Amino acid sequence: MTDLTDADIDADADRVSAAPDRTSAQPLAGRRALVTGGASGIGAAVVRALAARGAHVVVADIDTAGATALAEEVGGSIWIVNLMDTAALTDAALASALAGVDILVNNAGIQRINPIQDFKPADFHNILTLMLEAPFLLIRAVLPQMYAANFGRIINVSSVHGIRASPYKSAYVAAKHGLEGLSKVTALEGGAHGVTSNCVAPGYVRTPLVEKQITDQALVHGIPASEVLSTIMLTESAIKRLVEPAEVGSLVAWLASDDAAMVTGASYTMDGGWSAR
């Protein structure tokens, strides 16, 4: 594991410019990726998938211990950041953190569950800041270098709630719908510059965030936690199980590869058939 330094960034930039040979086993060799919320859950699975395919991965997270441990595991770097503190995400700070990055994965997210009339405005603001404003700022900062290199991959971890709605999730649904729109605009603007932008839209993934949702949903609906999956979360899915984080990581890694060069402006659902209804 290495911290971000000017020397590391310069070395990685040289490595990318040297256009290393890529193989079927290492299709991302020479690429530098940054994954927000990368220390756990879906983010950690994405980090491992990208690293396994040859990318140097920057684990961006507020969790120093988790990010450090994972970066050591995959031979990556860390960026300890609170993405909800947008005042700290200045152009200079982002330029330093994103230098050399040609694969950006916007994954960081939180969840709050309440009826609209009980939803705290501060919670609504925080969710939109982390899950829509921060991705915009990161995309805005990384696009110039991607355009200069005529290559870039923007991959936004959305959700089935980016194309469907559920009660009690006003902020999360609003943020994910907005992220889907932002991704499409990025695709249209970036296409002429070798930059693709896509969303991955999973259903419920086996993560700590979903485990907490099970508890919250049980309270909101007045049912035992043991009944939440069968009676609330998976009722619309044709495949009655949670998505595994590694499945999401695999799809993200493919979208980051040269094989997906003609895939842009898309939203790939991984929801067990939920959105087919």
DARAUR-V191460 format. One record per residue. N is the residue number from 1. RES is the residue in one small letter. SS is DSSP state (H for helix, E for strand, - for the rest). PSI is psi in whole degrees, 0 to 359 (none if undefined). D_CENTER is the distance of its C-alpha to the mean C-alpha in whole Angstrom. Layout:
BEGIN
N/RES/SS/PSI/D_CENTER ; N/RES/SS/PSI/D_CENTER
END
This chain:
BEGIN
1/m/-/139/21 ; 2/t/E/144/22 ; 3/d/E/162/21 ; 4/l/-/123/20 ; 5/t/-/161/24 ; 6/d/H/321/25 ; 7/a/H/318/27 ; 8/d/H/317/24 ; 9/i/H/316/22 ; 10/d/H/319/25 ; 11/a/H/319/26 ; 12/d/H/323/22 ; 13/a/H/318/23 ; 14/d/H/322/26 ; 15/r/H/320/25 ; 16/v/H/316/22 ; 17/s/H/338/25 ; 18/a/-/355/28 ; 19/a/-/66/26 ; 20/p/-/155/26 ; 21/d/-/133/27 ; 22/r/-/140/24 ; 23/t/-/174/25 ; 24/s/-/331/24 ; 25/a/-/333/23 ; 26/q/-/62/21 ; 27/p/-/347/20 ; 28/l/-/18/17 ; 29/a/-/132/20 ; 30/g/-/352/21 ; 31/r/-/152/17 ; 32/r/E/122/15 ; 33/a/E/151/11 ; 34/l/E/129/9 ; 35/v/E/118/6 ; 36/t/E/149/6 ; 37/g/-/35/7 ; 38/g/-/355/8 ; 39/a/-/345/12 ; 40/s/-/171/12 ; 41/g/H/222/11 ; 42/i/H/318/8 ; 43/g/H/317/6 ; 44/a/H/321/10 ; 45/a/H/322/11 ; 46/v/H/316/8 ; 47/v/H/312/10 ; 48/r/H/321/13 ; 49/a/H/317/13 ; 50/l/H/317/12 ; 51/a/H/321/15 ; 52/a/H/337/17 ; 53/r/-/11/17 ; 54/g/-/355/19 ; 55/a/-/148/16 ; 56/h/E/124/16 ; 57/v/E/130/13 ; 58/v/E/119/13 ; 59/v/E/109/11 ; 60/a/E/120/11 ; 61/d/E/162/12 ; 62/i/-/343/15 ; 63/d/-/98/16 ; 64/t/H/312/18 ; 65/a/H/315/20 ; 66/g/H/316/17 ; 67/a/H/318/15 ; 68/t/H/315/18 ; 69/a/H/317/19 ; 70/l/H/320/16 ; 71/a/H/321/17 ; 72/e/H/320/20 ; 73/e/H/318/20 ; 74/v/H/0/18 ; 75/g/-/34/20 ; 76/g/-/200/17 ; 77/s/E/171/17 ; 78/i/E/150/16 ; 79/w/E/104/15 ; 80/i/E/116/16 ; 81/v/-/144/15 ; 82/n/-/101/15 ; 83/l/-/348/13 ; 84/m/-/348/15 ; 85/d/-/73/18 ; 86/t/H/338/18 ; 87/a/H/333/21 ; 88/a/H/348/20 ; 89/l/-/62/18 ; 90/t/-/166/21 ; 91/d/H/319/21 ; 92/a/H/318/22 ; 93/a/H/318/20 ; 94/l/H/321/17 ; 95/a/H/320/19 ; 96/s/H/314/20 ; 97/a/H/327/16 ; 98/l/H/0/15 ; 99/a/-/128/18 ; 100/g/-/352/18 ; 101/v/-/125/15 ; 102/d/-/0/14 ; 103/i/E/117/11 ; 104/l/E/123/8 ; 105/v/E/110/4 ; 106/n/E/104/3 ; 107/n/-/334/2 ; 108/a/-/137/6 ; 109/g/-/159/8 ; 110/i/-/173/12 ; 111/q/-/143/15 ; 112/r/-/140/18 ; 113/i/-/117/21 ; 114/n/-/151/24 ; 115/p/-/152/26 ; 116/i/H/317/26 ; 117/q/H/342/29 ; 118/d/H/0/28 ; 119/f/-/124/25 ; 120/k/-/129/25 ; 121/p/H/325/24 ; 122/a/H/321/23 ; 123/d/H/318/20 ; 124/f/H/314/19 ; 125/h/H/316/19 ; 126/n/H/319/17 ; 127/i/H/316/14 ; 128/l/H/327/15 ; 129/t/H/310/14 ; 130/l/H/321/11 ; 131/m/H/355/9 ; 132/l/H/310/11 ; 133/e/H/315/13 ; 134/a/H/314/11 ; 135/p/H/320/9 ; 136/f/H/314/12 ; 137/l/H/320/14 ; 138/l/H/316/12 ; 139/i/H/314/12 ; 140/r/H/320/16 ; 141/a/H/327/16 ; 142/v/H/340/15 ; 143/l/H/317/17 ; 144/p/H/318/20 ; 145/q/H/328/20 ; 146/m/H/317/18 ; 147/y/H/318/21 ; 148/a/H/326/23 ; 149/a/H/351/22 ; 150/n/-/35/22 ; 151/f/-/137/19 ; 152/g/E/150/15 ; 153/r/E/117/12 ; 154/i/E/120/9 ; 155/i/E/119/7 ; 156/n/E/121/5 ; 157/v/E/100/4 ; 158/s/-/224/7 ; 159/s/-/161/10 ; 160/v/H/335/14 ; 161/h/H/0/14 ; 162/g/H/344/13 ; 163/i/-/353/16 ; 164/r/-/165/19 ; 165/a/-/155/20 ; 166/s/-/150/21 ; 167/p/-/153/23 ; 168/y/-/9/23 ; 169/k/-/44/19 ; 170/s/H/315/20 ; 171/a/H/316/17 ; 172/y/H/314/14 ; 173/v/H/317/16 ; 174/a/H/316/16 ; 175/a/H/316/13 ; 176/k/H/323/11 ; 177/h/H/319/14 ; 178/g/H/321/14 ; 179/l/H/321/11 ; 180/e/H/318/12 ; 181/g/H/318/15 ; 182/l/H/319/14 ; 183/s/H/319/12 ; 184/k/H/319/15 ; 185/v/H/318/17 ; 186/t/H/320/15 ; 187/a/H/317/16 ; 188/l/H/320/20 ; 189/e/H/328/20 ; 190/g/H/346/19 ; 191/g/H/321/20 ; 192/a/H/353/24 ; 193/h/H/15/22 ; 194/g/-/16/20 ; 195/v/E/127/17 ; 196/t/E/155/15 ; 197/s/E/124/12 ; 198/n/E/162/11 ; 199/c/E/148/9 ; 200/v/E/126/8 ; 201/a/E/82/10 ; 202/p/E/161/11 ; 203/g/-/216/14 ; 204/y/-/123/15 ; 205/v/E/146/13 ; 206/r/-/87/15 ; 207/t/-/166/14 ; 208/p/H/327/16 ; 209/l/H/318/14 ; 210/v/H/323/16 ; 211/e/H/320/19 ; 212/k/H/323/19 ; 213/q/H/324/19 ; 214/i/H/315/22 ; 215/t/H/315/24 ; 216/d/H/318/23 ; 217/q/H/323/24 ; 218/a/H/319/27 ; 219/l/H/315/28 ; 220/v/H/319/28 ; 221/h/H/353/29 ; 222/g/-/39/32 ; 223/i/-/162/31 ; 224/p/-/148/31 ; 225/a/H/330/28 ; 226/s/H/344/29 ; 227/e/H/354/29 ; 228/v/H/314/26 ; 229/l/H/312/24 ; 230/s/H/327/27 ; 231/t/H/346/28 ; 232/i/H/300/25 ; 233/m/H/321/22 ; 234/l/-/13/23 ; 235/t/-/329/26 ; 236/e/-/352/24 ; 237/s/-/139/23 ; 238/a/-/327/25 ; 239/i/-/116/23 ; 240/k/-/67/24 ; 241/r/-/165/22 ; 242/l/-/151/18 ; 243/v/E/139/15 ; 244/e/-/139/15 ; 245/p/H/322/12 ; 246/a/H/332/13 ; 247/e/H/320/14 ; 248/v/H/317/10 ; 249/g/H/320/10 ; 250/s/H/317/13 ; 251/l/H/319/12 ; 252/v/H/316/9 ; 253/a/H/322/12 ; 254/w/H/317/14 ; 255/l/H/334/12 ; 256/a/H/347/12 ; 257/s/-/169/16 ; 258/d/H/334/19 ; 259/d/H/337/20 ; 260/a/H/24/17 ; 261/a/-/333/19 ; 262/m/-/9/20 ; 263/v/-/112/17 ; 264/t/-/152/16 ; 265/g/-/15/16 ; 266/a/-/162/15 ; 267/s/E/111/13 ; 268/y/E/109/13 ; 269/t/E/143/14 ; 270/m/E/64/14 ; 271/d/-/17/16 ; 272/g/-/21/20 ; 273/g/-/3/21 ; 274/w/H/309/21 ; 275/s/H/358/20 ; 276/a/H/346/23 ; 277/r/-/none/25
END
